[in-house]
Amino acid sequence: MTDNRDDLLFYHAYEEFYAMTARSEAFRAFCRDAFGRDFSQDGFSDIAQINRILPYIPVGDDVHLLDVGCGNAKMLGYLQERTGAFIHGFDYSAHAIADARVRFPNRADFREGIIGEIEYPDAAFDVIISMDSMYFAKDMTAFVGQVRRWLKPGGVLFVGYQEGDVMPRTRNADTTELAKALAENRMTYEVTDITGETYELLRTKRTAAIRHRDALVKEGYSGWVDLLMLQTECSEESYELFARKMARYIYVVSDV
Ligand SMILES: C[S@@+](CC[C@H](N)C(=O)[O-])C[C@H]1O[C@@H](n2cnc3c(N)ncnc32)[C@H](O)[C@@H]1O
């Protein structure tokens, strides 16, 4: 990995986050409550969003999934449990990758790596997942080009993509930075706007944060409680105001 980790957005925050998720029983309980299943979420992917990936995973012994920014790989572990696929993931967090290797030792390959720097062979994967990680590509068009090469012919890229926090809100799903990067790589997509679901999810997340606050504080994680409250503050507004500032989309992308 690059020696300039300080230059990478949120690098130290994610190292701390994954050290916390490995230790905290209260955070696991919070995730189950907020998202329907504990995937150590820092993003916005609940079990309903992850189940949307399942129909795109082919059946067979030689099926390979890659998760970009896989964290401790709990999402991949779930997808493997449901499909039997070989799972691959990379993340810049050393804590997360060490945890993933212990948790999911079978039919799995986890690497420490940076979006835009790590390389995989061409035509290696049936499905590539990027849930709330595309934003961290320094050059999204170039990274989408890499992903396109890594997909087998007929393979699918599945992306959970949010606007209004890391990325600025644009007009609609066809004007996002991701849509531009896909167009530049001549990749076509189907998109579902899940902004409404996300508003409800953030409200549930806020209620769960309040419910698990004391347990988190007792474990010494009051800083995470503050962050959860800040992340979900926008769900206190009306949906109309929320949707003016935030949007969330699921893109299902193929190159045919
Ligand atoms: C918002 S979290 C999403 C995690 C997970 N995919 C999910 O949906 O819950 C972003 C993830 O990308 C990783 N990440 C952020 N920037 C990265 C980079 N430049 N290279 C590799 N991984 C990165 C973080 O460590 C974290 O696991």
The ligand as an SDF file (V2000), in Angstrom:
LIG
                    3D

 27 29  0  0  0  0  0  0  0  0999 V2000
  -18.8930    3.7390    4.0330 C   0  0  0  0  0  0  0  0  0  0  0  0
  -17.8950    2.3360    4.3860 S   0  0  0  0  0  0  0  0  0  0  0  0
  -18.8360    1.0400    3.6230 C   0  0  0  0  0  0  0  0  0  0  0  0
  -18.4580   -0.3090    4.1370 C   0  0  0  0  0  0  0  0  0  0  0  0
  -19.3160   -1.4420    3.6080 C   0  0  0  0  0  0  0  0  0  0  0  0
  -19.1080   -1.6170    2.1680 N   0  0  0  0  0  0  0  0  0  0  0  0
  -20.7660   -1.1810    3.9380 C   0  0  0  0  0  0  0  0  0  0  0  0
  -21.5700   -0.9550    3.0150 O   0  0  0  0  0  0  0  0  0  0  0  0
  -21.1120   -1.2000    5.1310 O   0  0  0  0  0  0  0  0  0  0  0  0
  -16.5210    2.5390    3.2710 C   0  0  0  0  0  0  0  0  0  0  0  0
  -15.5360    1.3690    3.2730 C   0  0  0  0  0  0  0  0  0  0  0  0
  -14.5190    1.6010    2.3000 O   0  0  0  0  0  0  0  0  0  0  0  0
  -13.2320    1.5290    2.9000 C   0  0  0  0  0  0  0  0  0  0  0  0
  -12.4170    2.5420    2.2070 N   0  0  0  0  0  0  0  0  0  0  0  0
  -12.5690    3.8900    2.2480 C   0  0  0  0  0  0  0  0  0  0  0  0
  -11.6900    4.4880    1.4370 N   0  0  0  0  0  0  0  0  0  0  0  0
  -10.9660    3.4860    0.8540 C   0  0  0  0  0  0  0  0  0  0  0  0
   -9.8990    3.4860   -0.0860 C   0  0  0  0  0  0  0  0  0  0  0  0
   -9.4040    4.6320   -0.5960 N   0  0  0  0  0  0  0  0  0  0  0  0
   -9.3840    2.2970   -0.4700 N   0  0  0  0  0  0  0  0  0  0  0  0
   -9.8690    1.1350    0.0600 C   0  0  0  0  0  0  0  0  0  0  0  0
  -10.8690    1.0740    0.9600 N   0  0  0  0  0  0  0  0  0  0  0  0
  -11.4240    2.2510    1.3500 C   0  0  0  0  0  0  0  0  0  0  0  0
  -13.4420    1.7970    4.3820 C   0  0  0  0  0  0  0  0  0  0  0  0
  -12.4490    1.2110    5.2040 O   0  0  0  0  0  0  0  0  0  0  0  0
  -14.8300    1.1720    4.5990 C   0  0  0  0  0  0  0  0  0  0  0  0
  -14.7360   -0.2070    4.8610 O   0  0  0  0  0  0  0  0  0  0  0  0
  1  2  1  0
  2  3  1  0
  2 10  1  0
  3  4  1  0
  4  5  1  0
  5  6  1  0
  5  7  1  0
  7  8  2  0
  7  9  1  0
 10 11  1  0
 11 12  1  0
 11 26  1  0
 12 13  1  0
 13 14  1  0
 13 24  1  0
 14 15  1  0
 14 23  1  0
 15 16  2  0
 16 17  1  0
 17 18  1  0
 17 23  2  0
 18 19  1  0
 18 20  2  0
 20 21  1  0
 21 22  2  0
 22 23  1  0
 24 25  1  0
 24 26  1  0
 26 27  1  0
M  CHG  2   2   1   9  -1
M  END
$$$$
